[in-house]
Each structure stands twice: as C-alpha cells, then as structure tokens.
Amino acid sequence: MELYNYIKSLHLIFVVTWFAGLFYIVRLFVYHAEAKQKNQPEQDILIKQYQLMQYRLWYIITWPSAVLASVFAFWMLFFTEVGKVWLAQPWMHVKLAFVFLLYLYHIKCHQIFKQLQNNKVKHTSSFFRIWNEGATIILFAVVFLVILKNAINWIFGVVGIIAFSVLLMLGYRLYKKIREKNNS
C-alpha cells in the first residue's frame, strides 16, 4: 500500500503540472493572437518572445507532465489491487472518458501550438479565452468524480462550472464593451 501512495502522489503532482501547462499555454496563445494586432516592430518582438515561451512550456513542462501523469495512472490502474477494483466501477469509466477528452484537448492545443510556431494565427484572442475553459471543465469533472466516486453526482459540479464559465464569459464581454467604449 505504501508504494501505491507514492505512485498516487507522483500521479497527482504531474496532473497538476500538466494542467498548469495547459492553462498557461492557452494564455500564451491569447497573448500571441493579440500581439499579431500590434504594429511593427512591437509585433515581431512580442511574437518571437511568445513563441520561445510557448516552446519551452510545451516541451519542457506540459508534454513531460502529460506523459508522466499517464505512466503513473496506468501503473496505479493496472498494476495495483486498488486500481483493478476501481476499473470495475462506473465512476471510473466516466472519469476515463473525461481523461480521453483531456488527451483530445491536449492534441488540439498541440496543433494550435504548431500553427503559432509558424506564426499562423487562425483564431482570435476571444476564441482562446473560451478555449481555455475546456480544460477547466474537464478538471472540475475529474476532481468531482474522484472525490465523490459517483458516476451521477459529478454532473452537478460540471453544470456549476459551466454556469460559472458562462458568467465569466459574459463578464469578459461586458468588460470588453466598456473598454472599447472608453477607448472611443
């Protein structure tokens, strides 16, 4: 059981750093998209700096954290007695579905990262702000599932975070309108 707790601790540490990387990379995407709207030479200077920051974050923190979180998760699930018991429970199946969504989110972030490394900005900063909420929703769902260990009760937490996200987006839009009005 002691080995299991070490594995679980390492898994949680790398889940935290993985999410930190995902949250921050999308914030850098926001800044990159906004830098594209700046005049020269400011645009070139900012974009070069954001590309460097994105590269380091993505390959030194985010990808290694994703891999290590996954390695320790597989170890817990398939090579410990507790993990084998959890795999038979419905809440774990739902959690693993959200983890699959997290992998898809990560892969999409990687595609966006590659585009921005080539300075191809296909989305607005507003899109990236909304995109950033995807990881938040997945995080809330997984945490509620793990803590409550119930395949149904997590829905209330996710609905709550979606409502909170909508309120944040409405607040952002209101702030943006006020800022644009003050700039006019």
KADAZI-V435645 format. One line per field, one symbol per residue. ss: DSSP state (~ for helix, > for strand, _ for the rest). psi: psi as a letter, one per 40 degrees, with the letter a starting at -180 (. if undefined). burial: # if it has 24 or more other C-alpha atoms within 12 Angstrom, else .. Layout:
BEGIN
ss: ???
psi: ???
burial: ???
END
This chain:
BEGIN
ss: _~~~~~~~~~~~~~~~~~~~~~~~~~~~~~~~~~~______~~~~~~~~~~~~~~~~~~~~~~~~~~~~~~~~~~~~~~_~~~~~~___~~~~~~~~~~~~~~~~~~~~~~~~~~~~_______~~~~~~~~~~~~~~~~~~~~~~~~_____~~~~~~~~~~~~~~~~~~~~~~~~~~~~~~_
psi: ddddddddddddddddddddddddddddddddddddeiiiedddddddddddddddddeddddddddddddddddddeeidddddddeiddddddddddddddddddddddddddddefhheiiddddddddddddddddddddddddfheddddddddddddddddddddddddddddddde.
burial: ......##.###.##.####################.........##..##.###.##..###.##.###.##.###........#....##.###.##..##.##..##.##..##.#.#.#.##.###################...##..##.##..##..#...................
END
